Amino acid sequence: MTRFRTSLLTLITVLSVAVAGCSSAPDRPQRTFGLSSDGENAGVRSAFDTGEALGREPQVVNFFEAWAWQRPLPVDTLYEIHNRGAIPAVTWEPWDPNAGEYQDGYSPSRIAAGEFDAYITQWADAAAQFGQPMQLRFAHEMNGTWYPWSVDGVRSTADDYLDAYRHVHDIFMRTGANKVQWVWSFDASSGRPEGLPTAEASYPGDMYVDVIGIDGYNGGGEATSWQTPDEVFGGALQTANAVAPGKPVWIYETGTGDRLGDKPAWITDLFLYLDATSVSGLLWFDFDKQGEANWRLDSSPAALDAASAALAEW
């Protein structure tokens, strides 16, 4: 095992235990809590405001960055998060979010062929200069159908995705950005047609992944049924443990709407459910998405109270 990989595993372990406190059950994993913020700057500050209202500061703050924006790594935002005692995380999406799901210009094969190497290297150099732990979640939810990098077996195969992921990872390693923690994150319930490659086919390998992420939601958008936490995450947790036994597993995106059921009760049930699993981290998708759902933990006083009580035991 190389020194940088050993260092990364140590950082993951420290992150999972440093702030969560002591548990009365010795075999209960110490857990990390984080928030996905609605953009940089104001979004990051909003995440910490939510943490204050919850009585639990986020240990990880994630924001989203699209390749079409062609912006440098926002180091000032990373430091803003770092200086508040949290780990900055970036969900790095190779697409234009305003151009639909079919975007051949951002295909995994083009990424693997080196067409974006200058941009990737710029980010890698900046991450190396930042020199602090950060998480990078590249091309998440590849087992869905809604992104240019979605593995559909035609426009993009599992091998195409793997080549792109490993190519991006290797550029970061060559630049010395060895404090980046790599998050491979799949969708808990993609609803994809039979016969398409599963999430397992897109796993890059243990040397390329530090954290397994799972994204799963309840009762928002066009949903017509209210699901229990086990209905959302049960199968995905089995997949994660089968694909990479021993890797840290985090719920990297989650939320619940309130249109079809009792949001505060679902929040309580989610944390009780996860308490009986080996999940070691959770990032709440703290967005109010008009026309879809208000996923925020403070969408109502009752939701905030439920989350605050659950996090006191997390």
Rosetta blueprint (number, residue, H / E / L):
1 M L
2 T L
3 R H
4 F H
5 R H
6 T H
7 S H
8 L H
9 L H
10 T H
11 L H
12 I H
13 T H
14 V H
15 L H
16 S H
17 V H
18 A L
19 V L
20 A L
21 G L
22 C L
23 S L
24 S L
25 A L
26 P L
27 D L
28 R L
29 P L
30 Q L
31 R L
32 T E
33 F E
34 G E
35 L E
36 S E
37 S L
38 D L
39 G L
40 E L
41 N L
42 A H
43 G H
44 V H
45 R H
46 S H
47 A H
48 F H
49 D H
50 T H
51 G H
52 E H
53 A H
54 L H
55 G L
56 R L
57 E L
58 P L
59 Q L
60 V E
61 V E
62 N E
63 F E
64 F E
65 E E
66 A E
67 W H
68 A H
69 W H
70 Q L
71 R L
72 P L
73 L L
74 P L
75 V H
76 D H
77 T H
78 L H
79 Y H
80 E H
81 I H
82 H H
83 N H
84 R L
85 G L
86 A L
87 I E
88 P E
89 A E
90 V E
91 T E
92 W E
93 E E
94 P L
95 W L
96 D L
97 P L
98 N L
99 A L
100 G L
101 E L
102 Y L
103 Q L
104 D H
105 G H
106 Y H
107 S L
108 P H
109 S H
110 R H
111 I H
112 A H
113 A L
114 G L
115 E L
116 F L
117 D H
118 A H
119 Y H
120 I H
121 T H
122 Q H
123 W H
124 A H
125 D H
126 A H
127 A H
128 A H
129 Q H
130 F H
131 G L
132 Q L
133 P L
134 M E
135 Q E
136 L E
137 R E
138 F E
139 A L
140 H L
141 E L
142 M L
143 N L
144 G L
145 T L
146 W L
147 Y L
148 P L
149 W L
150 S L
151 V L
152 D L
153 G L
154 V L
155 R L
156 S L
157 T L
158 A H
159 D H
160 D H
161 Y H
162 L H
163 D H
164 A H
165 Y H
166 R H
167 H H
168 V H
169 H H
170 D H
171 I H
172 F H
173 M H
174 R H
175 T L
176 G L
177 A L
178 N L
179 K L
180 V E
181 Q E
182 W E
183 V E
184 W E
185 S E
186 F E
187 D E
188 A L
189 S L
190 S L
191 G L
192 R L
193 P L
194 E L
195 G L
196 L L
197 P L
198 T L
199 A H
200 E H
201 A H
202 S H
203 Y L
204 P L
205 G L
206 D H
207 M H
208 Y H
209 V L
210 D L
211 V E
212 I E
213 G E
214 I E
215 D E
216 G E
217 Y E
218 N E
219 G L
220 G L
221 G L
222 E L
223 A L
224 T L
225 S L
226 W L
227 Q L
228 T L
229 P H
230 D H
231 E H
232 V H
233 F H
234 G H
235 G H
236 A H
237 L H
238 Q H
239 T H
240 A H
241 N H
242 A H
243 V H
244 A L
245 P L
246 G L
247 K L
248 P L
249 V E
250 W E
251 I E
252 Y E
253 E E
254 T E
255 G E
256 T E
257 G L
258 D L
259 R L
260 L L
261 G L
262 D L
263 K H
264 P H
265 A H
266 W H
267 I H
268 T H
269 D H
270 L H
271 F H
272 L H
273 Y H
274 L H
275 D H
276 A L
277 T L
278 S L
279 V L
280 S L
281 G E
282 L E
283 L E
284 W E
285 F E
286 D L
287 F L
288 D E
289 K E
290 Q L
291 G L
292 E L
293 A E
294 N E
295 W L
296 R L
297 L L
298 D L
299 S L
300 S L
301 P H
302 A H
303 A H
304 L H
305 D H
306 A H
307 A H
308 S H
309 A H
310 A H
311 L H
312 A L
313 E L
314 W L
